[in-house]
Amino acid sequence: MFTPVYDIETVLETLLPLRIGHVSEEYQLHDAVAKRLAGAGLFFYKEHRLGPRNRIDFLVGGIGVECKKGRPNWQQVTNQLHRTLRQQKKVH
């Protein structure tokens, strides 16, 4: 299966201008991000499985995008990223 590869600048240029008002559910945020990525012509996987009990919200041409609503606890986000990196080291 062919998956295009994008550079981080392309993904950032697509997502940084995105402004989303209050959402009550995280899936609403995911829908807005998916529409933005698709509108820019970027191929992505949604809820991509990286390993056992480890999924990322979007995998965009090899770049992981994790969405959080509100004001996330940065320690929890950092811990999640470290788990993801450890999982990827086991795979590669």
PEFEN-V615079 format. One record per helix or strand. SS is the DSSP state (@ for helix, = for strand). FROM is the first residue (numbers start at 1). TO is the last residue. If there is no record, write none. Layout:
ss-><SS;SS>
from-><FROM;FROM>
to-><TO;TO>
This chain:
ss-><@;@;=;=;=;@>
from-><8;26;45;54;63;74>
to-><15;39;51;60;65;91>
